[in-house]
Amino acid sequence: MASRTPHLLLKAGAARLAGLALILLQLSGCSGLFFYPDRVTYITPDRLNLSYEDIYIDTADGETLHGWWLPAEAPENDARGTVYFLHGNAQNISSHILNVAWLPEKGYNVFTIDYRGYGKSTGDPDIEGALHDVETGLRWLVAKPDVNDQPLYILGQSLGGGLGIALASEWTQRKEQPRLDGVILDSTFSGFRRIAREKLDSFWLTWPFQIALSWTIPEDYEGVDHIPEISPVPVMVIHSVRDGIIPFHHGEALFEAAQEPKEFLQTDTPHGATFVIPGYRREVIRFLETSR
């Protein structure tokens, strides 16, 4: 019997760890699977020779969001449009800015915010809070006089795409003004609950609880259910066959669920590296120009 004691202790320890994982994930509503913020400033737009303005926006529930406004490199009031960029789940806007730093030179304004708990934004991140934040940012943006009469686009990457689908579908269904002219979804998962279940399934400690824990995420956050409601606004879905974070089948599912007009851009880069490739940038510019 003595020889079995270590095995029994290991089983007991694993059970306690699993129980702890279950409690923590239930308390957080699985939010820990989606949000990995930090407060480090990695780079500012001026280091990239970009003009910019720090923006601070108060939310209705008492948080303050920080963002950057990057004006187009074009004559005053002559921008080709404005891109509202929603970044991925790690770090903050300063680590994601290279994804859109090339757009001002092409004549597009860029506005991007940090969700609550990221960068200089106050609060703690969760799904509902982030959804509230992206709408708050869009409402600030459309209130700018020089944005109302220009084409307006949402570009969401990874987590930002999941948030962008919800925002764009609500905005379109409510017939908010100004209307969106296009939505771009890069490396985006097909649903919060779906990707949570996949990630829980890949970790031995949470594998037995994957279904129960994923059900702590409300079902009304699934992108495949809401992307059809973005129509008639054009949608471009971008996904890499080499994406090791959000598997390719998520992009396929989103594209299949979307209504016309829609485009699919299959890429071949690591997760979040789409805009390193000039050819992919050109495809996005073509989409922006033809969606106006």
Phi and psi in degrees as a GROMACS rama.xvg file:
@    title "Ramachandran Plot"
@    xaxis  label "Phi"
@    yaxis  label "Psi"
@TYPE xy
-61.0512  -35.5821  ALA-2
-67.3551  -16.9214  SER-3
-91.6544  -10.2471  ARG-4
-60.1046  -47.8527  THR-5
-57.3958  -39.9208  PRO-6
-63.6002  -41.7016  HIS-7
-66.4153  -39.2451  LEU-8
-65.8452  -38.9146  LEU-9
-61.9699  -43.1468  LEU-10
-64.2358  -40.6878  LYS-11
-65.5126  -41.1243  ALA-12
-64.2102  -41.4755  GLY-13
-63.8069  -38.6293  ALA-14
-64.3269  -40.7105  ALA-15
-66.3362  -40.5782  ARG-16
-64.1368  -42.0872  LEU-17
-63.512  -40.7983  ALA-18
-62.9956  -40.6785  GLY-19
-65.0035  -43.3283  LEU-20
-60.633  -41.8335  ALA-21
-61.7157  -46.4185  LEU-22
-63.192  -46.6093  ILE-23
-63.2238  -44.3371  LEU-24
-68.3834  -35.371  LEU-25
-67.7096  -40.164  GLN-26
-65.254  -34.6472  LEU-27
-88.4698  -3.69658  SER-28
60.8082  30.7867  GLY-29
66.3594  11.5565  CYS-30
-60.6218  -29.4456  SER-31
-62.0838  -19.2055  GLY-32
-74.8421  -19.7599  LEU-33
-110.043  -24.8461  PHE-34
-121.238  122.277  PHE-35
-132.873  65.7355  TYR-36
-80.1462  160.408  PRO-37
-145.432  175.639  ASP-38
-109.282  7.27191  ARG-39
-75.6888  137.817  VAL-40
-95.3851  109.123  THR-41
-83.6312  -40.3475  TYR-42
-160.738  150.263  ILE-43
-114.317  155.859  THR-44
-57.8846  -30.5205  PRO-45
-63.2225  -27.4586  ASP-46
-68.3982  -17.101  ARG-47
-102.967  14.4954  LEU-48
62.3031  35.4979  ASN-49
-110.443  138.141  LEU-50
-72.8815  144.984  SER-51
-158.967  164.413  TYR-52
-133.886  131.958  GLU-53
-73.629  132.005  ASP-54
-120.683  135.28  ILE-55
-125.564  127.313  TYR-56
-126.21  131.62  ILE-57
-88.4988  134.664  ASP-58
-90.7399  164.256  THR-59
-66.7592  -21.8163  ALA-60
-103.581  22.0246  ASP-61
92.6431  8.96328  GLY-62
-96.8985  163.773  GLU-63
-121.68  124.288  THR-64
-101.584  139.549  LEU-65
-106.618  140.675  HIS-66
-147.288  175.34  GLY-67
-124.788  134.628  TRP-68
-105.525  120.274  TRP-69
-113.066  105.922  LEU-70
-71.8421  150.318  PRO-71
-64.2178  146.919  ALA-72
-84.0308  76.1046  GLU-73
-151.709  161.301  ALA-74
-54.1768  151.352  PRO-75
-52.7321  134.377  GLU-76
61.5813  21.2902  ASN-77
-121.728  24.0413  ASP-78
-67.5895  152.836  ALA-79
-80.2632  -13.1151  ARG-80
159.018  -178.567  GLY-81
-128.857  132.44  THR-82
-109.669  122.487  VAL-83
-94.6859  109.039  TYR-84
-98.9312  125.865  PHE-85
-112.599  115.503  LEU-86
-84.4638  175.623  HIS-87
-77.4063  -172.711  GLY-88
-87.092  -7.50971  ASN-89
-108.581  150.675  ALA-90
63.8375  -115.645  GLN-91
-169.749  -173.996  ASN-92
-60.2125  -28.9289  ILE-93
-69.0729  -22.1032  SER-94
-93.1409  -8.7908  SER-95
-110.553  -4.96426  HIS-96
-63.562  -26.3329  ILE-97
-63.3305  -21.4806  LEU-98
-66.1228  -23.4643  ASN-99
-127.278  2.84328  VAL-100
-64.2896  -17.6333  ALA-101
-85.5583  -12.1503  TRP-102
-73.9074  -39.8324  LEU-103
-56.3171  -37.4022  PRO-104
-64.0165  -26.9028  GLU-105
-85.6289  1.94245  LYS-106
97.0666  14.3995  GLY-107
-113.029  131.792  TYR-108
-68.3673  150.565  ASN-109
-129.98  133.926  VAL-110
-126.208  131.903  PHE-111
-141.037  145.45  THR-112
-126.428  158.963  ILE-113
-94.6051  132.431  ASP-114
-67.5291  162.679  TYR-115
-52.3961  136.015  ARG-116
89.3788  -8.22528  GLY-117
-104.447  141.997  TYR-118
53.3728  -123.571  GLY-119
-95.5489  7.16598  LYS-120
-82.5569  141.621  SER-121
-82.0753  170.716  THR-122
93.1522  -172.494  GLY-123
-123.161  139.227  ASP-124
-78.4271  142.476  PRO-125
-156.641  168.821  ASP-126
-63.2166  -50.4961  ILE-127
-63.8079  -39.023  GLU-128
-63.2958  -42.952  GLY-129
-65.0767  -38.9189  ALA-130
-62.5147  -39.374  LEU-131
-64.4265  -40.4187  HIS-132
-65.5017  -43.0058  ASP-133
-68.0798  -32.42  VAL-134
-70.3913  -39.6205  GLU-135
-58.87  -43.0757  THR-136
-64.0127  -40.6399  GLY-137
-66.3145  -38.7595  LEU-138
-66.8849  -36.4717  ARG-139
-62.182  -43.9635  TRP-140
-62.5612  -47.179  LEU-141
-72.9461  -12.1716  VAL-142
-79.8227  -12.4792  ALA-143
-70.621  127.333  LYS-144
-57.7877  -33.7259  PRO-145
-85.3202  5.44116  ASP-146
-103.677  -32.2248  VAL-147
-57.0402  -34.8993  ASN-148
-100.737  18.2784  ASP-149
-121.916  157.331  GLN-150
-58.139  145.173  PRO-151
-129.609  128.968  LEU-152
-129.968  152.526  TYR-153
-111.557  130.724  ILE-154
-120.913  109.871  LEU-155
-113.438  132.848  GLY-156
-117.599  126.02  GLN-157
58.0191  -119.035  SER-158
-54.086  -40.697  LEU-159
-60.0913  -30.3934  GLY-160
-69.3754  -39.8883  GLY-161
-60.5362  -42.6557  GLY-162
-68.4513  -37.561  LEU-163
-66.1523  -35.9264  GLY-164
-61.164  -48.1282  ILE-165
-61.1173  -44.0443  ALA-166
-65.0631  -48.2955  LEU-167
-65.6249  -38.7107  ALA-168
-66.1969  -43.5841  SER-169
-64.7145  -44.3697  GLU-170
-60.787  -42.0006  TRP-171
-72.1671  -43.7606  THR-172
-66.475  -31.3422  GLN-173
-84.2285  -2.56001  ARG-174
57.2818  42.1978  LYS-175
-66.6749  154.051  GLU-176
-121.587  144.275  GLN-177
-71.9057  155.207  PRO-178
-70.9593  154.349  ARG-179
-76.6264  145.382  LEU-180
-101.725  -14.3877  ASP-181
-177.566  153.287  GLY-182
-131.616  128.249  VAL-183
-116.392  127.911  ILE-184
-120.475  112.182  LEU-185
-111.856  121.443  ASP-186
58.4013  42.6827  SER-187
-100.183  143  THR-188
-80.2409  157.029  PHE-189
-81.3155  -10.6936  SER-190
-178.798  146.15  GLY-191
-61.1197  -45.338  PHE-192
-68.2014  -38.7995  ARG-193
-63.9258  -47.4679  ARG-194
-71.3709  -31.9742  ILE-195
-62.0731  -43.1362  ALA-196
-64.0487  -39.8565  ARG-197
-64.1377  -42.8618  GLU-198
-69.6249  -38.8802  LYS-199
-65.8627  -34.5267  LEU-200
-67.1425  -26.3323  ASP-201
-85.3103  -6.2217  SER-202
-113.863  123.456  PHE-203
-59.1333  -31.6858  TRP-204
-71.823  -31.5357  LEU-205
-104.872  -6.35524  THR-206
-52.9533  -43.5414  TRP-207
-65.492  -18.6667  PRO-208
-109.285  11.25  PHE-209
-56.5161  -42.3822  GLN-210
-72.5468  -47.5405  ILE-211
-60.5901  -43.6392  ALA-212
-70.3546  -39.0147  LEU-213
-64.275  -26.3939  SER-214
-75.128  -6.14319  TRP-215
-74.8502  -10.9043  THR-216
-94.5335  121.694  ILE-217
-55.8291  141.693  PRO-218
-71.729  -12.5423  GLU-219
-80.0604  10.8903  ASP-220
-104.061  9.91411  TYR-221
-79.9684  120.304  GLU-222
-60.5462  -37.8921  GLY-223
-63.227  -24.018  VAL-224
-80.9039  -26.7161  ASP-225
-104.701  -20.8744  HIS-226
-62.7158  -30.1674  ILE-227
-62.5808  -26.6904  PRO-228
-77.174  -6.15965  GLU-229
-75.2079  -29.2325  ILE-230
-56.2406  139.806  SER-231
-90.6514  11.6836  PRO-232
-68.5686  130.661  VAL-233
-63.9524  142.061  PRO-234
-124.56  133.869  VAL-235
-115.042  122.756  MET-236
-102.98  125.97  VAL-237
-116.807  130.205  ILE-238
-153.6  143.576  HIS-239
-97.5451  140.279  SER-240
-70.5126  -13.2557  VAL-241
-106.853  15.048  ARG-242
-69.1933  113.763  ASP-243
-92.1238  -1.86922  GLY-244
-103.655  -53.0525  ILE-245
-114.112  103.459  ILE-246
-56.0608  152.96  PRO-247
-55.4447  -32.5675  PHE-248
-63.7306  -20.984  HIS-249
-67.0433  -43.0421  HIS-250
-63.5098  -40.6477  GLY-251
-61.885  -41.3456  GLU-252
-65.8757  -40.0821  ALA-253
-65.0143  -43.5455  LEU-254
-64.2305  -41.3382  PHE-255
-63.2303  -37.5981  GLU-256
-76.8421  -26.5259  ALA-257
-66.8921  150.11  ALA-258
-95.4393  159.989  GLN-259
-66.0853  150.128  GLU-260
-80.3378  139.178  PRO-261
-151.303  154.741  LYS-262
-136.942  151.71  GLU-263
-123.564  126.996  PHE-264
-113.446  106.174  LEU-265
-83.7585  126.272  GLN-266
-118.071  178.073  THR-267
-143.437  62.2811  ASP-268
-135.499  165.718  THR-269
-64.2323  167.245  PRO-270
-56.026  130.177  HIS-271
75.9198  10.8833  GLY-272
-110.564  17.9429  ALA-273
-53.2421  -46.4211  THR-274
-87.2727  10.8824  PHE-275
-72.6492  -26.4213  VAL-276
-93.2512  117.767  ILE-277
-55.7258  -35.7482  PRO-278
-63.9179  -36.2198  GLY-279
-71.2718  -35.1218  TYR-280
-60.949  -43.5346  ARG-281
-62.2107  -37.4238  ARG-282
-64.8728  -37.9423  GLU-283
-67.5673  -42.9843  VAL-284
-61.1586  -42.6021  ILE-285
-58.5068  -43.7197  ARG-286
-62.0258  -43.6561  PHE-287
-60.6331  -43.9428  LEU-288
-71.0798  -34.5137  GLU-289
-84.4737  -11.8804  THR-290
-89.2757  -7.71032  SER-291
